[in-house]
Amino acid sequence: MEVIISKLKAKAETVPDNALLRDTISLLTDLHRNPAIAQRITWDGLIRDFERLQDEGLWEISEDNTKLLHTLRSFVNTRLDGPASVISGPSRPPVQGSFSIVYPDSANAPSPLIPTSDPVVLPLELVEILNRTYFHHLLATDPKRVVPPGKSLVSMLSHSSKEGENVAKPTLRDKVEDLVHKAFWDEAIESLSNPEPSYQLPRIKLLYHDLLIALKPLLPPRHPVIITLSSPLSPTSSPLDSAIMHLREVVVSLRARCAPVQDRELDDLLHSLDEPPPRSSRPTSLATLVAEAVKSILKISEMMKDQLSQFVLGSMTEQQLQSAVSKQAKVKERNIILDLWKHYRIESNWLIWLLSCQPSFQVSGIAAELRFKWIVRLVQALGSSTPISCRLPTRTLSTTNPGPHVAEPPDPSPPFIDNSLPPIFFFSVRALLEIQNYLQALVIAASLRTLIRAPQGAQASDAMSFMERIWILLKAEIIEEPGSGDTKLVHLADEVVRARQLDGTILSAEEETRLRAAVARTLNPDDAVFMLLQKRVLKALVDTLAHQRSEPRQAGTPPKMQTGHHVKRAEKRPQLMIVLNPEDFDADHNAKTPRLSIGRVQGFEDKHLKEVLEEVFAKVDHCIRWVEGIWQDVLQGGVVDRELAV
């Protein structure tokens, strides 16, 4: 830190008027004196400042300077993981299947779950993982939000074969990462160069672990290479010789499965392993050969995985791809939530949340069955005037005892007070919050409808246009940024006044004032009319969801890859039979879901309101089905709990 500050101060002596340079020096000085402010700083912001300094010629790219930036990044990220708030579990590597979809970069995807530009007391790596998982969640549940108009999932997930061409000039971040990678392999060569097997074996084991992760998607589970890499290393006096033999087996296996374009590179690598340096040469020669071979295999395996994914994607229909995306999104979502909260905490939060089920609306009939209690509880949360949320788990590091054991404090407030949802809704909370706004807007629209006279004859079409105009205003309030509520209130009152004057009646100033006051009163959640209509729509929602789940569901057949001989082909597909594991597809995605049957809801008989009501109910049903497809074990756990059965 001091070295960077000193270098920047030396530059400041030549350009004392540069504001960016002064601000950067001031920020680093404050950070050096008080490391706690790192909680308000992101590495993205710091690296952008240094990139701007580089553009102005005030920061040079050199090996020393890059090492200094790497040290600075480690310091900032370490402070972010430190005293303030720490996620309670590490991230789990993705589960490998028979094939893996290569997703596009989600860094610039719309609506990130956690904006990386905001100062967050979270490790940046975790923020990226959460945002990427949320992006996959949107691809599976609401692809219209992330897939450009006129594009399909196949086109979006496919990569050009010329992806490496016309690459932009490397950024400062790229150069830092390259240096970190170089330092990793230099350290590996240094460890392997030690002639003592006790030093070589642990490092070889780590390299084998990296190879195992990279090769699992490319080789069968019981392949000899997979067994070798996952087994304990045999004791030997020449670990490097054994490693060269194992690496040769890996290369031969990849040579048999790779595309022809990789043959030349693998043949060259195989030739170097067939003719290793003699034992009389320096130990560094053998160590370098092993490290370079591992690095080359990792590089080729990534290229093979990308080619395999693209080949499979090109052979899939849009429906099959949607099913595969849905399955992988569910697996990833479940793994990450389990890593963050742990299973015991998920179950505990779930039961506490269910015990706070106190709906304001009447629950009767099928909806009163215990298996639907969680749906009733969710609808209760959606009907609350408090926005729903789902807090990340945090734990506070002890300042008196800096040991490794950290006690997790209880949640600061019960979930039924702050309307916080259990962890299983974490990635669905954005969609549920939007639904909560739509439900409130529906009640507002129905409440405003009570302030106008029933349409008569030719005025009926005008009355219908009134509801459409009202809904346009309310929907705009949901979609747009908050802060324009007062303006929308004036517009809503204007529409009510206009509707009252459709029959030619001229309102006096006093009558118009009372009518506008009635509009403001109607928008109050404590208003009697508002509460009555809200109870009706929430009860209708619960009844609709329960009745649909009580009916038998027709399951769809697992998707199969077809050659096209017996079906009409909408587009050109490779005429090759590909056998994919049915477990790669989401059976729920292909099951036929019966259309929601909504009965008459008093107060919402208007044709336009009824259409919107069906759309909103369908959104809730979609979210619930998504959760049901991932967390059946948690949902069933609440049903069999004896305490809840009382």
N, C-alpha and C positions, 0 to 999 in steps of 0.2 A: 504493500500500500504506500509506504513512504517513498519507495523508489519511483512509483508512477507519479506521485505528487511532485517529487523533485524534478522529474523530467518535464512535467507540464509547467511548473514554475519557471524553468529555464526558458521555455518557449514564450511564456508570458512576458519575460523581460524584453523580448524583441517585438512583441505585438501587444502592448499593455491595454489597448482599446478593444480587444476581441472579447465580446460579451460571453460567447459560448465557452471560451477557454476559462474565463474567470468563474463562470457558474460551475463548470466541471471541477475545477480546483476546489471551490468552496464546498461542493457536495462531497467530494472524496475526503476533504479535511474533516468535515462534520462526521462522516461515516467512520473515519479512523478514530476520532475522539469519543464518539458515542455509537458503538456498533448496533445499539437497539433501533436506530432509525432505518436499518436495513429492512425492517418489516414494512416500510413505506416505499421501498425502492424495488424495481424489477430489473432483472438483467437485460431484458429487451430495451428498456429505456436507456440504460448505461451504454450498451453496445451501439445504439443509434447515435449517442453523443460522440463516441469515439470514431464512428464511421464519418460523421460530419467533420470532425477534426481532421481525419485523414484526407477528406476531399479538399479541405482548405490548406493542406500541406503542413498541419501542425502536429501530426502524429504519423510516424513512419512504421511501415510493416517490416519487422525483423523477427528473428527467432527469439531474441530476448524479450522484445515487447509483446510478442504473442504469448510467451510463458507468463509474463506479468498479468496479461488480461485473463488468462486461464486461472491464475491464482486469485484474481479479483472475483471472478465468477464463482469459484468454489467458496470464497468467503461470504459473498452475498447469499448464495443458496443455502449455506450452512446456517446463517443467521435466520433465514426464512424458516428452516426446519426446527429452530431452537425454541427460545423461551415462550413465545406467544401461544402458538397453537400447532399441534402436530397431529397429522392424520394417524389413526390408530393402527394401521396395518399397511404393509407394502403392497405394491401392485403385483398381481399374478400374471405370468406370461400367458399369452393367448393359447387356448386349447387348439391343438393341431387336429385337423380332420384329414380326410382322404384328399381334399384339395382346399385351397384357401383363396378367397377372393382378394385381389389387390385393390384396395380402395383408393380413390383420389385423395390428395392432400386436403384435409379439412381445416387447415389453419385459417383460411379466408372464407369458410362456409358461413352462411347466414345464421343468425341467432345462436351464437355459442352458448353453451350451458354456463360457463364461467368466462367472462371476457378477459383475455390475457392483457389487455391494455390497462385494466384497472389494477391498482395495488391490492393484492390479495395475500393473506397470510397463509399461503399454501406453496409447496414446492412447485416450481414451474413445470417440472416433468409431470406431476400429478394433474395439473390444470390441463396440459395437453392431452393426457390420457382421457380425462373426463370429457373434454370437448370432442375428441375423436369418437369416443363411444356414443356420445349424444348425436353426433353427425350420422353414425351408422343407425342409431335408433330412428332418426328422421327418415333415412333412406328406406327403412322397413315399414314405418308407420305412416309417414306423410311425405312421400317422395316429391310431391309437387313443390314443396318448400325448398328443395335443394337441387332438383333436376331442372335444368333450363327448359323453357317452353320449346316444344318440337323435338326434344331429345328423349332417348330411352335410357334405361339402366345399362343396357348392353353398351351403348355408345359412350356413356359416361364413365363406365368402369374399364373400358378398353384403353390401352396405351399404344401410341404410335411406335412402330419398330425403329423409327429414326429419333427416338426420344433423346438420345445423347447428343444430337447435332444442334448447332446454333445455341449452345449453352451461353447464358449471360456471363459477364465477367464475375469471377468469384468475389463474394463479399468478405468483409472482415470476419464475420461469423464463420464462413466456410473455411477461411484460413486458420482460424483458431481450432476448429474441429479437426482439420487435417493434421495440425500439429499434435493434438491430443492423440489421434490415432497413431501417428508416428512414434510418440512417446510410449504408447502401449506396446507396440511391436519391438521397439528398442529394449524395453524392460524385459519382454519375453525372451529375446535373444540373450540378454545379459544373464537371466536366470538359468537358461538352458546351457549356457557356456560354462557354468560351474561344473567341474568334473565329478563332484560328489552326487551320486544317485539320489540322496536324500533331498537335494535341492532341485534336481531335475524332475523327479516324479510328480510332486505337487503341481508344478507348472504345466506339465504335460496333461495331467488330469483336468486342469481348468480348460486347456485348449480342446481336449476331447469333449468336454461338456458343451462348449460353444459349437463344435461340429455336430454333436448329437441334436441340438436344437435346430440347426440349419438343415440337417439331412432327414429329419423325421417326416416332413411332408413329401419327400422324394423317394423314400424307400419303404418297403413293407415293414410292418412292426417287428416281424421275426427274422428280418434279414440279418445275415452274419455281421455286417458292418454295424448295424444298430446294436446288436448284442455285445459286440466288442467294445464299442464306445461307452456303453452304459454299465459295463462290468468293472469291478475293481481291477486295478492294474496289477499284473503279475510281478513279483519281485525279480529284479534282474540287475546285473552289474553293468549293462549297457542299455539304459532307457532310450537313448536316441536311436540306436539301431532298431529296437523294437518299434519305436514310433514311426520310423521310415517304412518298416514292413507294413504296419497298419495303414499308413497313409497311402501306400501303394494299392492296398485292397480297396480303399475308398475311391481312389481315382479310377480303378478298373470298373468298379460298380457304376460310377457316374458315367463312364465312357459308354457303357451298355445302354444307358437310359437317356442320354442327352440328345439334343438336336444336332444335326451334322455341323452346324456352324460352330459348335464348341469342340469338335474333334481335334482340330489342330492345337488348340491351347491345352487340352488334356493330354494329348500325345507328347507335347513338349514337357509338361510337368511329369508325366510318367517316365520319360527319358532321364530327367534329372534325378528322379528317385531310384532308377535302375543303376545309375552310376554315381553314387554318393562320393564325397571326398574321402580319401583314405584315412584310416585311423591315425596315421602318423602326422596328419595335418593338424592345424590348430583346432581346439574344441569349438571355436566360434564358427568354423565352416559348417560343421554338422548342425549346430544350433540354428544358424541362419537358414540352412536348407529346410529344416523342420518348420520354422516359423513362416518362411515364405510359402511353403507348400500349404500350410493351414490357411494362410491368408488367401491364396489363390483358390483353394477349394471353397471357402466361404463366399468369395466373389462369384464363382461359377454357379454355386448352388442358388444364390439369389437370382441370377439370370435364368436358371432353369425353372425356378418357382414362378417367375413372372411369365415365362413362356407357357408353362403348364396352365396357369390361370387364364391367360389370354386364349389358349386353345379351347379350354373348357367353356369359357364365356362365349366364344364365337359359335359354339355348337349348341348353346342353350337358347330356348325361347324366352321371351320376356317374362312369361308367367313362371317358368322354372327358375329364372334368375331372381325374381322377386321372392320366391319361396326360399331359395338358398340364402339370400341376403337376410331374410327374416330369421332363419335358423341361426346364422352366425351372430346376428345382432343380439338375439336372446341369450345365447351362450356367453357372449362377451359381457353383456349387461349383468347377468347373474354372477359371474365370476368377480367382477369388479365390486359389486355391492357386497358380496360375501367377504372380500378382502378388506373393505373399508369398515364394515360394521361387525363382522363375525356372526356366525349363525345364532349363538345364544342371545346376542343383543337384538338381533332382528326379531326373534321369537318373543322376547320380553317386551319390546316396543309394540309389537303387534297385539299382544294380549291386553296391554294397558290401554291401547287405542280402542280396542273393541269394548272394553269395560266402560268406556266413556260414551257409549251409544245412548243418547238421549234425544231422539228426533223430535222436532217441533210438530211434525205431521203424523197423522194416524197411519199405523202399519197393521195391515190385516190380511187375511187370506194366505195365499202362497208366500207372499213377501214376508210373513211373520215366521216362516220356518228358520231354524237355527242356521242352516247352510247359507242363507242369504243375509245374515246379520252384518257381514262385512260390507255388503253392497248398501244396506241401509245406513251404515256408519259413514261410508264414503259420500253418499248423497247428502247426509247431514252436514258434512264438511263443505260440500259444494254449495249448500244453501246458506252458509254462514256469511255475514258481512265482513268478516276478517279474511284477508287473502290467504289461501292455502300456501304451505311451504313445506320444505323437507330439508332440515339442517344437516350439514355434514357432521360426523362425529369428531369431537376434539378431545384432547387430553392436555392437561397443564403439567409442564415439567416442574418438579420440585426444586425450589431454590435452596432449601436447607439441606437436602440430601440429594446430591447430583448423581446418585447411582442409577443403574439401568432400569430399576423397577419404578414404574409410573402408575399412579392410581388414577383411574378414570372417574371424574366427578359425575354425579347424577345430572340428568338434563335440568337446566335452570327453571323450566316451567313445564307443567304437564301438557301433553299434546292437545287435550281438549280445550285448553285455554287459548293457546296461540294458534290453533288450527294447523298444527304441524302433522304431516302425514308420516306413516311408517316408512322405513327405508326402501321397501319393495316398490314404492311409487316414485323413487328419486328421479329417474329419467323420464317419467311421465308427468311430472309436476307442472311443467310448462304448458302442456296440452290441457291438463286439468284446470289450471288457473284461467286459461282462455275460456274453457267451458263454464267455469264459475261466473265469468263476466257475461257470457251469452245468456245464462239462466237469469241473471239479474236483469239484463236488458229485456228479456222476454216478459218478466214480471212488470217492469216499468212500462213497456208498450201496452200490455193488457190493462194496467192501471190508468194510463192516459186515455185509453179507449172508453173508460167509464165516464170521462168528463165531457164527451160529445154526445149528441143526440143520435139515436139509431137512424140509419139511412132510410129514406122514404123514396120509392119510385126511382126517378132518374138520378137522384142524389146518391144512389147506392155506389155507383162507380167512383164518385168523388170520395165517399167514405173509405173505399178500398185503397184509393190513392193516398189517403191520409195515413193508413197503417204502413204502406210502403215507404212513404216519405219519412215517417217517424223511425222506421227500422234503419233506413239509410243513415240517419243521424246517429242512432245508437251504435250501429256497427262501426261507423267511423271512429267513434269514441273508443271502441275496443281495439281497433287496429292501430290507430295513431298513437303518438307519444302522449303520456299523461300531462295534465296541466291546462287543458282547454275545457274543463268541466263547466265553468261559468258560462262560457260562450255557448256550449251545447244546451245548457238550461234555457237560455234566452231563445234559442232556435226551437226547442221543443215547445215552449210556451207560445211562440209565434204560430206554430203549426196547429196547436189546439184552438187558439183564437180564430185562425183562418177557417178551421173545420166548423166551428160554431156559427160562422157567418155565411156558410155555404147556402143556406136557405133564404138569404137576403136580410137576416136579422142584423141590425146594427147595435153593437154593444156600447153602452155608455162607458165613460172612463172608470167609474166606480166598479161596474160589472167586469170590465177587463182586468182591473187590478185584482179583484177577488178570484178571477179565473186563473190569473198568473200565480197567485198565492197558492191556489189549489194544486197547480202543477208542481210547484216547489215542495208542497207537503206530500204529494203523491210519491215523489222520489225518495222520501225518507223511509228507510227500512222498518222504522217503528210505526209507520202509518197503518191503520187497521186494514184498509183496502189492500195495501201492499202485502201485509202479512198473510191475509186470507188467500190471495192469489198465489203467493209463493208456496204456501202449504199445499195447495191443489196441484201445482205443477211438480213439486217434489214427490208427492204421493204418486202421481201418475208416472213419474220416472221410475220409482222403485217398483211399482206394479208391473210396468212394461218389461223391465229388465228381469224380474223374477219369473214372469210368465214365459218369457222366451227361453229361459234356462230350464224350465220345467218340461218343455216340449222336447221330443226326441230330435237329435241332430244328425243330419245325413253327412257322413264322413266322405271326404273326397279320396280318390285313389292316389297313391304316392306317385309323384311325377316320374316319368321314364324318358330316357333319351330315345328318340325315334329316328329311323333312317328316312322317313318320309314316303314310304311306299304305300301306306294305307291311310294317310291323312293329307289334307290339302295344305300346301306349304305357302304361307303368306310371303315368305322371303327366302333368299338363297341360303342354304345351310350345307355344311360339309357332309357329303354322303358317306358317313362313317359311323358305325355303331359304337357308342361310348357307354360303358356301364358305370353308373355312379351309385354310390351307396345311398339307399333311401334315407339314412340318418343325416345326410347332408341337406335334406329339405325339411321344411316346416310343414308337418301334416295339418296343423290348424289353419295355415294360410290357404291350403287347397280345399279345406272342408267347406261345404255349402252352408252359409249362415242364413237362416230364415229372416225375412224382412220383419222389422219391428212392427208390431200391431198396436197402435195407440188408440185407445178409446176416446170418447168425447171428454174433453177437459173443460169444465165450466169456466167461462171467462176468456177462453182461448179459441172460441169457435170461428173467429175471423179466418178466412181462407189463407191469407198471407201468413198470419201468425201460426196457423197449423202446419204449414210447410216448413217454417223455421223451426217449430217445435220438433218435427220429425228429424230434421238435420242435426239439431243439438243432441237429441236422444241417441241418434246413431253415433255421434262422436263419443258420448259417454260409453256406449256399448263397445265401441272399438278399443278404447283405453282399457276397459275391464277385461276384454278378451285377451289383450296383450299381457296383462298381469297374470291372468289365469294360465296362460301358456308358459309362464316362467316359474311361478311360485305356488304350484298346486300343493306342495308339501306344507308351506306356511299357511295357506288358506284352510286346508284340512285340519291343521293343528289347532286352529281356533275353534273348529266345529266340535272336535272331540273333547275339548277341555271341559272338565266337569263344572268348574266354577262358572263358566259362561252359560252352561245349560240350566242353571237355576233360574 
